[in-house]
Amino acid sequence: MLDSSFTREYKQIGAKIVYYRRLKGYTQETLAFKAGISTSYLSRIERGTYATGISLSTFMKIAKALDVDISKLFEMDF
């Protein structure tokens, strides 16, 4: 279930993942494989529709697979 008080932030994080994924030329399938998560899970994270229960280690795996510092995923536009 999505915590509606952070909807904007979840969507921004997802958009950043999409941005860096496309910059690398990766499909969702490629990134999901490299990060060790399912494609459907990655898709929900990218859309910002699956926020509850996403662990820091999942974000770390995604950042590592994208070869970006994890802090880049959490930079917010306020």
N, CA, C and O atoms as a GROMACS GRO file, in nm:
protein
  312
    1MET      N    1   0.085  -0.118   0.000
    1MET     CA    2   0.000   0.000   0.000
    1MET      C    3   0.089   0.124   0.000
    1MET      O    4   0.188   0.130   0.073
    2LEU      N    5   0.053   0.219  -0.080
    2LEU     CA    6   0.128   0.344  -0.093
    2LEU      C    7   0.090   0.441   0.016
    2LEU      O    8  -0.028   0.467   0.038
    3ASP      N    9   0.190   0.496   0.085
    3ASP     CA   10   0.166   0.598   0.188
    3ASP      C   11   0.145   0.729   0.114
    3ASP      O   12   0.240   0.787   0.061
    4SER      N   13   0.022   0.777   0.111
    4SER     CA   14  -0.013   0.894   0.030
    4SER      C   15   0.057   1.021   0.075
    4SER      O   16   0.062   1.118  -0.001
    5SER      N   17   0.110   1.024   0.196
    5SER     CA   18   0.179   1.145   0.241
    5SER      C   19   0.313   1.163   0.171
    5SER      O   20   0.373   1.271   0.178
    6PHE      N   21   0.362   1.059   0.103
    6PHE     CA   22   0.489   1.068   0.032
    6PHE      C   23   0.477   1.034  -0.116
    6PHE      O   24   0.576   0.998  -0.180
    7THR      N   25   0.359   1.042  -0.171
    7THR     CA   26   0.336   1.005  -0.310
    7THR      C   27   0.430   1.077  -0.405
    7THR      O   28   0.490   1.015  -0.493
    8ARG      N   29   0.444   1.206  -0.387
    8ARG     CA   30   0.530   1.287  -0.475
    8ARG      C   31   0.675   1.236  -0.470
    8ARG      O   32   0.741   1.223  -0.573
    9GLU      N   33   0.723   1.208  -0.350
    9GLU     CA   34   0.860   1.162  -0.334
    9GLU      C   35   0.882   1.025  -0.398
    9GLU      O   36   0.985   1.002  -0.463
   10TYR      N   37   0.786   0.934  -0.380
   10TYR     CA   38   0.799   0.802  -0.442
   10TYR      C   39   0.805   0.814  -0.594
   10TYR      O   40   0.883   0.745  -0.659
   11LYS      N   41   0.724   0.901  -0.649
   11LYS     CA   42   0.723   0.921  -0.794
   11LYS      C   43   0.854   0.983  -0.841
   11LYS      O   44   0.904   0.948  -0.949
   12GLN      N   45   0.911   1.075  -0.763
   12GLN     CA   46   1.039   1.136  -0.801
   12GLN      C   47   1.152   1.033  -0.799
   12GLN      O   48   1.236   1.032  -0.888
   13ILE      N   49   1.153   0.948  -0.698
   13ILE     CA   50   1.256   0.843  -0.692
   13ILE      C   51   1.241   0.750  -0.812
   13ILE      O   52   1.340   0.714  -0.876
   14GLY      N   53   1.118   0.711  -0.842
   14GLY     CA   54   1.093   0.625  -0.957
   14GLY      C   55   1.137   0.690  -1.087
   14GLY      O   56   1.195   0.623  -1.173
   15ALA      N   57   1.110   0.819  -1.102
   15ALA     CA   58   1.150   0.891  -1.223
   15ALA      C   59   1.302   0.897  -1.236
   15ALA      O   60   1.355   0.890  -1.347
   16LYS      N   61   1.371   0.910  -1.125
   16LYS     CA   62   1.517   0.912  -1.129
   16LYS      C   63   1.573   0.776  -1.170
   16LYS      O   64   1.671   0.768  -1.244
   17ILE      N   65   1.510   0.671  -1.122
   17ILE     CA   66   1.554   0.537  -1.164
   17ILE      C   67   1.534   0.520  -1.314
   17ILE      O   68   1.622   0.468  -1.382
   18VAL      N   69   1.419   0.563  -1.365
   18VAL     CA   70   1.393   0.556  -1.509
   18VAL      C   71   1.497   0.637  -1.586
   18VAL      O   72   1.551   0.590  -1.686
   19TYR      N   73   1.526   0.758  -1.538
   19TYR     CA   74   1.624   0.845  -1.604
   19TYR      C   75   1.760   0.775  -1.615
   19TYR      O   76   1.817   0.767  -1.724
   20TYR      N   77   1.810   0.725  -1.503
   20TYR     CA   78   1.942   0.661  -1.505
   20TYR      C   79   1.940   0.529  -1.582
   20TYR      O   80   2.040   0.493  -1.644
   21ARG      N   81   1.828   0.458  -1.578
   21ARG     CA   82   1.817   0.333  -1.655
   21ARG      C   83   1.826   0.362  -1.804
   21ARG      O   84   1.897   0.294  -1.878
   22ARG      N   85   1.754   0.463  -1.848
   22ARG     CA   86   1.757   0.498  -1.991
   22ARG      C   87   1.892   0.553  -2.032
   22ARG      O   88   1.939   0.528  -2.143
   23LEU      N   89   1.956   0.628  -1.942
   23LEU     CA   90   2.090   0.682  -1.969
   23LEU      C   91   2.189   0.568  -1.994
   23LEU      O   92   2.278   0.580  -2.078
   24LYS      N   93   2.172   0.458  -1.923
   24LYS     CA   94   2.256   0.340  -1.941
   24LYS      C   95   2.215   0.256  -2.062
   24LYS      O   96   2.289   0.168  -2.105
   25GLY      N   97   2.096   0.285  -2.116
   25GLY     CA   98   2.046   0.206  -2.228
   25GLY      C   99   1.989   0.072  -2.186
   25GLY      O  100   1.982  -0.021  -2.266
   26TYR      N  101   1.949   0.061  -2.060
   26TYR     CA  102   1.895  -0.064  -2.006
   26TYR      C  103   1.743  -0.070  -2.023
   26TYR      O  104   1.674   0.032  -2.012
   27THR      N  105   1.695  -0.188  -2.050
   27THR     CA  106   1.551  -0.213  -2.042
   27THR      C  107   1.518  -0.241  -1.895
   27THR      O  108   1.608  -0.259  -1.813
   28GLN      N  109   1.390  -0.244  -1.864
   28GLN     CA  110   1.351  -0.282  -1.728
   28GLN      C  111   1.399  -0.423  -1.697
   28GLN      O  112   1.442  -0.452  -1.585
   29GLU      N  113   1.392  -0.511  -1.794
   29GLU     CA  114   1.434  -0.649  -1.774
   29GLU      C  115   1.582  -0.656  -1.740
   29GLU      O  116   1.622  -0.732  -1.651
   30THR      N  117   1.664  -0.578  -1.811
   30THR     CA  118   1.808  -0.577  -1.787
   30THR      C  119   1.840  -0.526  -1.648
   30THR      O  120   1.917  -0.587  -1.574
   31LEU      N  121   1.780  -0.413  -1.612
   31LEU     CA  122   1.807  -0.356  -1.480
   31LEU      C  123   1.758  -0.448  -1.370
   31LEU      O  124   1.828  -0.469  -1.270
   32ALA      N  125   1.640  -0.503  -1.386
   32ALA     CA  126   1.586  -0.594  -1.284
   32ALA      C  127   1.680  -0.713  -1.265
   32ALA      O  128   1.707  -0.753  -1.152
   33PHE      N  129   1.728  -0.770  -1.375
   33PHE     CA  130   1.821  -0.883  -1.366
   33PHE      C  131   1.948  -0.843  -1.293
   33PHE      O  132   1.993  -0.914  -1.203
   34LYS      N  133   2.006  -0.730  -1.331
   34LYS     CA  134   2.131  -0.684  -1.269
   34LYS      C  135   2.112  -0.653  -1.121
   34LYS      O  136   2.204  -0.671  -1.041
   35ALA      N  137   1.994  -0.605  -1.084
   35ALA     CA  138   1.966  -0.570  -0.944
   35ALA      C  139   1.916  -0.690  -0.863
   35ALA      O  140   1.908  -0.683  -0.741
   36GLY      N  141   1.882  -0.798  -0.931
   36GLY     CA  142   1.834  -0.917  -0.861
   36GLY      C  143   1.692  -0.905  -0.809
   36GLY      O  144   1.657  -0.962  -0.706
   37ILE      N  145   1.610  -0.829  -0.883
   37ILE     CA  146   1.469  -0.814  -0.846
   37ILE      C  147   1.384  -0.848  -0.967
   37ILE      O  148   1.435  -0.858  -1.078
   38SER      N  149   1.254  -0.865  -0.946
   38SER     CA  150   1.167  -0.898  -1.059
   38SER      C  151   1.137  -0.772  -1.141
   38SER      O  152   1.140  -0.660  -1.091
   39THR      N  153   1.108  -0.795  -1.268
   39THR     CA  154   1.074  -0.685  -1.357
   39THR      C  155   0.946  -0.615  -1.310
   39THR      O  156   0.937  -0.493  -1.318
   40SER      N  157   0.848  -0.691  -1.264
   40SER     CA  158   0.724  -0.629  -1.219
   40SER      C  159   0.746  -0.542  -1.095
   40SER      O  160   0.684  -0.437  -1.081
   41TYR      N  161   0.833  -0.586  -1.006
   41TYR     CA  162   0.866  -0.507  -0.887
   41TYR      C  163   0.935  -0.377  -0.927
   41TYR      O  164   0.900  -0.270  -0.878
   42LEU      N  165   1.032  -0.386  -1.018
   42LEU     CA  166   1.100  -0.266  -1.068
   42LEU      C  167   1.001  -0.172  -1.134
   42LEU      O  168   1.008  -0.050  -1.113
   43SER      N  169   0.911  -0.225  -1.212
   43SER     CA  170   0.811  -0.142  -1.280
   43SER      C  171   0.728  -0.063  -1.180
   43SER      O  172   0.702   0.056  -1.200
   44ARG      N  173   0.686  -0.129  -1.074
   44ARG     CA  174   0.605  -0.060  -0.971
   44ARG      C  175   0.688   0.045  -0.898
   44ARG      O  176   0.636   0.152  -0.865
   45ILE      N  177   0.814   0.016  -0.873
   45ILE     CA  178   0.901   0.116  -0.809
   45ILE      C  179   0.917   0.236  -0.901
   45ILE      O  180   0.907   0.350  -0.855
   46GLU      N  181   0.942   0.212  -1.029
   46GLU     CA  182   0.961   0.322  -1.124
   46GLU      C  183   0.836   0.409  -1.136
   46GLU      O  184   0.846   0.530  -1.151
   47ARG      N  185   0.720   0.348  -1.130
   47ARG     CA  186   0.595   0.425  -1.141
   47ARG      C  187   0.560   0.495  -1.011
   47ARG      O  188   0.472   0.582  -1.008
   48GLY      N  189   0.629   0.459  -0.904
   48GLY     CA  190   0.599   0.520  -0.774
   48GLY      C  191   0.473   0.465  -0.712
   48GLY      O  192   0.411   0.530  -0.628
   49THR      N  193   0.434   0.345  -0.755
   49THR     CA  194   0.309   0.287  -0.703
   49THR      C  195   0.334   0.176  -0.602
   49THR      O  196   0.239   0.116  -0.550
   50TYR      N  197   0.460   0.148  -0.575
   50TYR     CA  198   0.491   0.044  -0.477
   50TYR      C  199   0.598   0.098  -0.385
   50TYR      O  200   0.717   0.094  -0.417
   51ALA      N  201   0.556   0.149  -0.272
   51ALA     CA  202   0.652   0.213  -0.183
   51ALA      C  203   0.669   0.140  -0.052
   51ALA      O  204   0.780   0.133   0.000
   52THR      N  205   0.564   0.087   0.003
   52THR     CA  206   0.573   0.021   0.132
   52THR      C  207   0.656  -0.105   0.121
   52THR      O  208   0.632  -0.189   0.034
   53GLY      N  209   0.753  -0.117   0.208
   53GLY     CA  210   0.832  -0.237   0.211
   53GLY      C  211   0.954  -0.237   0.122
   53GLY      O  212   1.026  -0.337   0.117
   54ILE      N  213   0.980  -0.129   0.050
   54ILE     CA  214   1.102  -0.123  -0.030
   54ILE      C  215   1.218  -0.099   0.066
   54ILE      O  216   1.222   0.002   0.136
   55SER      N  217   1.309  -0.192   0.068
   55SER     CA  218   1.421  -0.180   0.162
   55SER      C  219   1.532  -0.094   0.104
   55SER      O  220   1.543  -0.075  -0.017
   56LEU      N  221   1.613  -0.044   0.194
   56LEU     CA  222   1.730   0.032   0.152
   56LEU      C  223   1.821  -0.057   0.067
   56LEU      O  224   1.882  -0.009  -0.028
   57SER      N  225   1.829  -0.184   0.100
   57SER     CA  226   1.914  -0.273   0.022
   57SER      C  227   1.864  -0.287  -0.122
   57SER      O  228   1.945  -0.303  -0.213
   58THR      N  229   1.733  -0.281  -0.143
   58THR     CA  230   1.680  -0.284  -0.280
   58THR      C  231   1.725  -0.161  -0.356
   58THR      O  232   1.768  -0.171  -0.471
   59PHE      N  233   1.714  -0.044  -0.294
   59PHE     CA  234   1.761   0.078  -0.359
   59PHE      C  235   1.912   0.072  -0.384
   59PHE      O  236   1.960   0.121  -0.486
   60MET      N  237   1.986   0.012  -0.292
   60MET     CA  238   2.130  -0.001  -0.309
   60MET      C  239   2.163  -0.092  -0.427
   60MET      O  240   2.255  -0.065  -0.503
   61LYS      N  241   2.088  -0.201  -0.443
   61LYS     CA  242   2.107  -0.292  -0.555
   61LYS      C  243   2.078  -0.221  -0.688
   61LYS      O  244   2.152  -0.237  -0.785
   62ILE      N  245   1.970  -0.143  -0.690
   62ILE     CA  246   1.934  -0.070  -0.812
   62ILE      C  247   2.043   0.032  -0.845
   62ILE      O  248   2.086   0.041  -0.960
   63ALA      N  249   2.087   0.108  -0.745
   63ALA     CA  250   2.191   0.209  -0.768
   63ALA      C  251   2.320   0.144  -0.816
   63ALA      O  252   2.384   0.195  -0.908
   64LYS      N  253   2.358   0.033  -0.756
   64LYS     CA  254   2.480  -0.038  -0.797
   64LYS      C  255   2.467  -0.087  -0.941
   64LYS      O  256   2.561  -0.074  -1.020
   65ALA      N  257   2.352  -0.143  -0.976
   65ALA     CA  258   2.330  -0.192  -1.112
   65ALA      C  259   2.336  -0.078  -1.214
   65ALA      O  260   2.375  -0.099  -1.328
   66LEU      N  261   2.296   0.041  -1.170
   66LEU     CA  262   2.299   0.159  -1.258
   66LEU      C  263   2.434   0.230  -1.254
   66LEU      O  264   2.459   0.321  -1.333
   67ASP      N  265   2.520   0.189  -1.162
   67ASP     CA  266   2.650   0.251  -1.142
   67ASP      C  267   2.637   0.400  -1.107
   67ASP      O  268   2.708   0.485  -1.160
   68VAL      N  269   2.542   0.428  -1.015
   68VAL     CA  270   2.525   0.565  -0.965
   68VAL      C  271   2.527   0.560  -0.812
   68VAL      O  272   2.492   0.458  -0.752
   69ASP      N  273   2.568   0.669  -0.752
   69ASP     CA  274   2.564   0.678  -0.607
   69ASP      C  275   2.418   0.678  -0.563
   69ASP      O  276   2.334   0.744  -0.624
   70ILE      N  277   2.389   0.604  -0.459
   70ILE     CA  278   2.250   0.592  -0.413
   70ILE      C  279   2.190   0.728  -0.381
   70ILE      O  280   2.069   0.746  -0.394
   71SER      N  281   2.272   0.823  -0.339
   71SER     CA  282   2.219   0.956  -0.305
   71SER      C  283   2.154   1.023  -0.425
   71SER      O  284   2.064   1.106  -0.408
   72LYS      N  285   2.196   0.988  -0.546
   72LYS     CA  286   2.136   1.047  -0.667
   72LYS      C  287   1.988   1.010  -0.679
   72LYS      O  288   1.909   1.086  -0.734
   73LEU      N  289   1.952   0.893  -0.628
   73LEU     CA  290   1.812   0.850  -0.637
   73LEU      C  291   1.723   0.927  -0.541
   73LEU      O  292   1.602   0.937  -0.562
   74PHE      N  293   1.782   0.980  -0.435
   74PHE     CA  294   1.704   1.046  -0.331
   74PHE      C  295   1.711   1.198  -0.334
   74PHE      O  296   1.657   1.264  -0.246
   75GLU      N  297   1.777   1.255  -0.435
   75GLU     CA  298   1.778   1.401  -0.448
   75GLU      C  299   1.637   1.446  -0.486
   75GLU      O  300   1.583   1.402  -0.588
   76MET      N  301   1.580   1.532  -0.406
   76MET     CA  302   1.441   1.575  -0.426
   76MET      C  303   1.433   1.717  -0.480
   76MET      O  304   1.515   1.803  -0.447
   77ASP      N  305   1.333   1.738  -0.564
   77ASP     CA  306   1.300   1.872  -0.614
   77ASP      C  307   1.189   1.926  -0.525
   77ASP      O  308   1.075   1.881  -0.533
   78PHE      N  309   1.224   2.021  -0.442
   78PHE     CA  310   1.124   2.073  -0.347
   78PHE      C  311   1.055   2.195  -0.399
   78PHE      O  312   0.969   2.250  -0.331
   0.00000   0.00000   0.00000
